[in-house]
Amino acid sequence: MRSIWNGAISFGLVSIPIKLVNATENHSISFRQIHKDDGGRIRYRKVCELDGEEVTAPDIGKAYEDAGGVMIPITDEDLAALPLPTAKTIEIVAFVPASEIDPLQMDTAYYLSASGVPAAKPYTLLREALKRGKKVAIAKFALRGRERLGMLRVVDDVIVMHGLLWPDEIRAPEGVAPETGVTVRDAELDLADALMDTLGTVDLDSLHDDYREAVEEMIAAKAEGEPAPPRAPAETGGGKVIDLMAALENSVRAAQKSRGEDGPATEAEVTPLTDREREPARKTAAKKTAAKKAAPAKRASTGKAAARSTAKTATKKTTTKKTTTTRAKRASA
């Protein structure tokens, strides 16, 4: 692999000559822009906006545009005069546990290769010290004209350096999390745990870019003058989730089926959901049953009260009639 930077690791008073090699590569397929009418390439030319003439590379310089739109020319000599002690040195400034590094900061990865036989011993010393201490090294280095932050760690028998973003380059996640209050029930967490357990782990080496493979097949077919190979339409999403519990249960079943684990859902998946979901219904049913039992008693009580009232009225009428009759007899005598 071709090195992109030569320098040394500064480890206290120890200096380790190294070469910097890209640890990753991009396999994305790139396309050219063409003129649809005749297939001609569309190219970009660098043109000065003042005189409209095309400018070649030797005539192109740098400038900083201020807030008012004024261009401030910056020469290579101006930049070379700035203090940059890490121009040829990866300067280790601290050793910390890997857990202290926020993955949001991690950027491009590089392999650090010992440069020459004399570098083998100090290189191995640093590698083994990182292994035994279970730590990573935080370092400063300069690449492509600016100072950067890096993290050195061990992968197999190689020291790897990850470029790190400076802390002030990480944006605060303001307004990203849901602002409304949401309550997650234990039953929902149980099903989410069951889904994660069912999906299990994966061998990362088995993952590949399906889309890139489809593009390559399509390009190969068109190059041979053949139609693009047919592809099954992608499954559409389920749309808006109405019942989260049902969606989780269906996800667990689908994951089980994909792994050949057909069968009923586990007790942890269903029991909490059934008990929690049926509890309100049970309470409502109990209230209705109590109301039905109370209804006949109430009707009976109402009937007895009516009968007593009728009896009292009849008695009162009879007494009134007897009194009237007695008075009439006394008057005639």
C-alpha positions as CSV (number, residue, x, y, z in Angstrom):
1,M,0.0,0.0,0.0
2,R,1.2,3.5,-0.9
3,S,2.0,5.8,2.0
4,I,0.4,9.3,2.0
5,W,2.6,10.8,4.8
6,N,6.0,10.2,6.3
7,G,7.0,11.3,9.7
8,A,7.5,10.0,13.2
9,I,5.5,9.3,16.4
10,S,6.7,11.3,19.3
11,F,6.3,9.1,22.4
12,G,8.0,11.1,25.3
13,L,11.6,11.1,24.3
14,V,11.1,8.1,22.0
15,S,10.8,8.8,18.3
16,I,9.3,6.1,16.0
17,P,9.7,6.7,12.2
18,I,6.4,5.7,10.5
19,K,4.5,5.8,7.3
20,L,0.8,6.7,7.1
21,V,-1.3,4.5,4.9
22,N,-5.1,4.8,4.2
23,A,-6.9,2.0,6.1
24,T,-10.2,2.3,4.1
25,E,-11.2,2.6,0.5
26,N,-14.4,3.7,-1.2
27,H,-16.1,1.2,-3.5
28,S,-19.0,3.4,-4.5
29,I,-19.6,3.5,-8.3
30,S,-19.2,7.0,-9.8
31,F,-20.9,8.4,-12.9
32,R,-19.9,11.0,-15.4
33,Q,-22.2,13.7,-16.7
34,I,-22.9,13.6,-20.4
35,H,-24.9,15.5,-23.0
36,K,-28.1,13.4,-23.5
37,D,-28.3,14.3,-27.2
38,D,-24.9,13.0,-28.3
39,G,-23.3,11.4,-25.2
40,G,-20.4,13.9,-25.0
41,R,-18.7,14.4,-21.7
42,I,-19.7,17.5,-19.7
43,R,-16.5,19.0,-18.2
44,Y,-16.1,21.8,-15.7
45,R,-13.6,24.6,-16.5
46,K,-12.3,27.1,-14.0
47,V,-13.2,30.6,-15.3
48,C,-12.4,33.9,-13.7
49,E,-15.7,35.7,-13.0
50,L,-14.1,39.1,-13.7
51,D,-12.7,38.6,-17.2
52,G,-14.5,35.4,-18.2
53,E,-11.3,33.7,-19.2
54,E,-10.3,30.1,-18.3
55,V,-7.6,29.9,-15.7
56,T,-4.9,27.2,-15.4
57,A,-3.7,25.6,-12.2
58,P,-0.5,27.7,-11.9
59,D,-2.5,30.9,-12.0
60,I,-4.9,29.8,-9.2
61,G,-4.2,30.9,-5.6
62,K,-6.0,31.0,-2.3
63,A,-8.0,33.7,-0.6
64,Y,-10.2,34.0,2.5
65,E,-13.6,35.6,2.0
66,D,-14.7,37.7,4.9
67,A,-18.3,38.5,6.1
68,G,-18.5,41.4,3.7
69,G,-17.5,39.4,0.6
70,V,-13.9,40.8,0.4
71,M,-11.3,38.4,-0.8
72,I,-8.1,38.4,1.3
73,P,-5.3,36.7,-0.6
74,I,-3.3,34.0,1.3
75,T,0.0,32.7,-0.1
76,D,1.8,29.4,0.5
77,E,4.5,31.5,2.2
78,D,2.0,32.9,4.6
79,L,0.9,29.5,5.7
80,A,4.5,28.1,5.8
81,A,5.4,30.9,8.3
82,L,2.8,29.7,10.8
83,P,4.0,27.5,13.7
84,L,3.0,23.9,13.0
85,P,5.2,21.6,15.2
86,T,3.2,18.6,14.2
87,A,4.0,19.0,10.4
88,K,6.1,15.9,10.5
89,T,5.3,14.4,13.9
90,I,2.4,12.6,15.5
91,E,2.7,14.0,19.0
92,I,1.1,11.8,21.7
93,V,-0.3,14.1,24.4
94,A,-2.2,11.5,26.6
95,F,-3.3,7.9,27.1
96,V,-6.9,7.4,28.0
97,P,-9.5,4.5,28.2
98,A,-11.1,3.9,24.8
99,S,-14.5,4.4,26.5
100,E,-13.7,8.1,26.9
101,I,-13.7,8.7,23.1
102,D,-17.1,9.6,21.7
103,P,-17.7,7.7,18.5
104,L,-19.2,10.9,17.0
105,Q,-15.6,12.3,16.9
106,M,-14.1,9.4,14.9
107,D,-13.2,10.2,11.3
108,T,-10.9,8.6,8.7
109,A,-8.7,5.7,9.7
110,Y,-5.0,5.2,8.9
111,Y,-2.5,2.3,9.3
112,L,0.8,3.3,10.9
113,S,3.6,1.3,9.4
114,A,7.1,1.2,11.0
115,S,9.5,2.9,8.6
116,G,12.7,0.9,8.4
117,V,14.3,-1.8,10.7
118,P,15.3,0.6,13.5
119,A,11.7,1.6,14.0
120,A,10.5,-2.0,14.7
121,K,11.6,-2.0,18.4
122,P,10.0,1.2,19.5
123,Y,6.9,0.5,17.4
124,T,6.4,-2.8,19.1
125,L,7.0,-1.3,22.5
126,L,4.2,1.3,21.9
127,R,1.9,-1.4,20.5
128,E,2.4,-3.7,23.5
129,A,2.1,-0.9,26.0
130,L,-1.3,0.1,24.5
131,K,-2.4,-3.6,24.6
132,R,-1.4,-4.2,28.2
133,G,-2.8,-0.9,29.5
134,K,-6.0,-1.3,27.5
135,K,-5.8,2.3,26.5
136,V,-5.7,4.5,23.4
137,A,-3.3,7.3,22.7
138,I,-4.5,10.8,21.9
139,A,-2.2,12.7,19.5
140,K,-1.9,15.8,17.4
141,F,-0.8,15.6,13.8
142,A,-0.8,17.7,10.7
143,L,-2.1,16.6,7.3
144,R,-3.0,18.5,4.2
145,G,-2.2,21.8,5.6
146,R,-4.0,21.8,8.9
147,E,-3.5,20.4,12.4
148,R,-5.7,17.5,13.4
149,L,-6.6,15.4,16.4
150,G,-6.0,11.6,16.3
151,M,-6.5,8.5,18.4
152,L,-4.0,5.6,18.2
153,R,-5.2,2.1,19.0
154,V,-4.1,-1.5,18.3
155,V,-5.8,-3.8,15.7
156,D,-4.2,-7.2,15.6
157,D,-0.5,-6.4,15.4
158,V,-0.9,-3.0,13.8
159,I,-1.2,0.5,15.3
160,V,-4.2,2.3,13.7
161,M,-4.8,6.0,13.9
162,H,-8.3,7.4,13.7
163,G,-8.6,11.1,12.8
164,L,-10.8,12.8,15.4
165,L,-13.0,15.8,15.1
166,W,-12.1,18.6,17.5
167,P,-14.6,18.7,20.4
168,D,-16.0,22.1,19.2
169,E,-16.8,20.5,15.8
170,I,-19.4,18.2,17.4
171,R,-22.8,19.9,17.2
172,A,-25.1,19.7,20.3
173,P,-28.3,17.6,19.5
174,E,-30.7,20.4,20.3
175,G,-34.2,19.8,19.1
176,V,-33.5,16.3,17.8
177,A,-35.1,14.2,20.5
178,P,-38.9,14.0,20.7
179,E,-40.2,17.0,22.6
180,T,-43.5,15.4,23.7
181,G,-43.7,13.2,26.8
182,V,-43.7,9.5,25.9
183,T,-44.2,6.6,28.3
184,V,-42.8,3.2,27.4
185,R,-44.4,0.3,29.1
186,D,-42.6,-2.7,30.5
187,A,-44.5,-5.0,28.0
188,E,-43.2,-2.9,25.1
189,L,-39.6,-3.1,26.4
190,D,-40.0,-6.9,26.9
191,L,-41.0,-7.3,23.2
192,A,-38.2,-5.0,22.1
193,D,-35.7,-7.2,24.1
194,A,-37.2,-10.3,22.5
195,L,-36.8,-8.8,19.0
196,M,-33.2,-7.9,19.7
197,D,-32.5,-11.4,21.1
198,T,-34.2,-13.0,18.1
199,L,-32.2,-11.0,15.6
200,G,-29.1,-11.9,17.5
201,T,-25.6,-11.1,16.3
202,V,-24.2,-10.9,12.8
203,D,-20.9,-11.6,11.1
204,L,-19.9,-8.2,9.7
205,D,-17.8,-9.8,7.0
206,S,-21.0,-11.4,5.6
207,L,-22.6,-8.0,4.9
208,H,-22.2,-6.5,1.5
209,D,-23.6,-3.7,-0.7
210,D,-26.6,-5.1,-2.6
211,Y,-27.3,-1.9,-4.4
212,R,-23.7,-1.6,-5.7
213,E,-23.9,-5.2,-7.0
214,A,-27.2,-4.5,-8.8
215,V,-25.6,-1.4,-10.4
216,E,-22.6,-3.4,-11.6
217,E,-24.9,-6.1,-13.1
218,M,-26.9,-3.4,-14.8
219,I,-23.8,-1.7,-16.2
220,A,-22.4,-5.1,-17.5
221,A,-25.7,-5.9,-19.2
222,K,-25.9,-2.5,-20.9
223,A,-22.3,-2.8,-22.0
224,E,-23.2,-6.1,-23.8
225,G,-26.3,-4.5,-25.3
226,E,-28.6,-6.6,-23.2
227,P,-31.6,-5.4,-21.1
228,A,-31.0,-4.8,-17.5
229,P,-31.6,-8.0,-15.4
230,P,-35.1,-7.9,-13.8
231,R,-35.3,-7.2,-10.1
232,A,-38.0,-8.0,-7.6
233,P,-39.7,-4.8,-6.5
234,A,-38.6,-3.7,-3.0
235,E,-41.0,-4.3,-0.3
236,T,-42.8,-1.1,0.8
237,G,-42.8,0.0,4.4
238,G,-45.7,-0.8,6.6
239,G,-46.7,2.9,6.8
240,K,-47.8,4.6,9.9
241,V,-47.5,2.4,13.0
242,I,-51.0,2.3,14.7
243,D,-50.4,-0.5,17.3
244,L,-46.8,-0.5,18.5
245,M,-47.3,-3.8,20.4
246,A,-48.7,-5.5,17.4
247,A,-45.8,-4.2,15.3
248,L,-43.3,-5.5,17.8
249,E,-45.0,-8.9,18.0
250,N,-45.1,-9.2,14.2
251,S,-41.4,-8.2,14.0
252,V,-40.5,-11.0,16.5
253,R,-42.4,-13.6,14.5
254,A,-40.9,-12.4,11.2
255,A,-37.4,-12.6,12.7
256,Q,-38.1,-16.1,14.1
257,K,-39.4,-17.2,10.7
258,S,-36.3,-15.8,8.9
259,R,-34.1,-17.8,11.2
260,G,-36.2,-21.0,10.9
261,E,-37.5,-20.7,14.4
262,D,-41.2,-20.9,13.6
263,G,-43.4,-21.3,16.7
264,P,-45.6,-19.5,19.1
265,A,-44.4,-16.3,20.8
266,T,-42.6,-16.8,24.1
267,E,-44.2,-16.2,27.4
268,A,-42.1,-13.1,27.9
269,E,-43.5,-11.7,24.7
270,V,-47.2,-12.4,25.2
271,T,-48.1,-12.7,28.9
272,P,-47.2,-9.2,30.0
273,L,-49.1,-7.8,27.1
274,T,-52.2,-9.9,27.7
275,D,-52.4,-9.1,31.4
276,R,-51.8,-5.4,31.0
277,E,-54.1,-5.0,28.1
278,R,-57.0,-7.0,29.7
279,E,-56.9,-5.4,33.1
280,P,-59.0,-2.3,32.1
281,A,-61.5,-4.6,30.4
282,R,-61.7,-6.8,33.6
283,K,-62.4,-3.8,35.8
284,T,-65.1,-2.5,33.4
285,A,-66.8,-6.0,33.3
286,A,-66.8,-6.2,37.1
287,K,-68.5,-2.8,37.4
288,K,-71.1,-3.9,34.9
289,T,-71.8,-7.1,36.8
290,A,-72.1,-5.3,40.1
291,A,-74.6,-2.9,38.5
292,K,-76.7,-5.7,37.1
293,K,-76.8,-7.4,40.5
294,A,-77.9,-4.2,42.2
295,A,-80.7,-3.6,39.6
296,P,-83.2,-6.3,40.8
297,A,-82.7,-5.4,44.4
298,K,-83.4,-1.8,43.6
299,R,-86.5,-2.7,41.6
300,A,-87.8,-4.9,44.4
301,S,-87.2,-2.1,46.9
302,T,-89.0,0.3,44.7
303,G,-92.0,-2.1,44.4
304,K,-92.3,-2.6,48.2
305,A,-92.2,1.2,48.8
306,A,-95.0,1.7,46.2
307,A,-97.1,-1.1,47.8
308,R,-96.7,0.5,51.3
309,S,-97.7,3.9,49.9
310,T,-100.9,2.4,48.2
311,A,-101.9,0.6,51.4
312,K,-101.5,3.8,53.4
313,T,-103.7,5.7,50.9
314,A,-106.4,3.0,51.0
315,T,-106.5,3.0,54.8
316,K,-106.7,6.8,54.9
317,K,-109.7,6.7,52.5
318,T,-111.5,4.1,54.6
319,T,-111.0,6.0,57.8
320,T,-112.3,9.2,56.2
321,K,-115.5,7.4,54.9
322,K,-116.3,5.9,58.4
323,T,-115.9,9.3,60.0
324,T,-118.3,10.9,57.5
325,T,-120.9,8.2,58.0
326,T,-120.8,8.5,61.8
327,R,-121.3,12.3,61.6
328,A,-124.3,11.9,59.3
329,K,-126.1,9.5,61.7
330,R,-125.6,11.8,64.7
331,A,-127.0,14.8,62.8
332,S,-130.3,12.8,61.8
333,A,-130.8,11.7,65.4
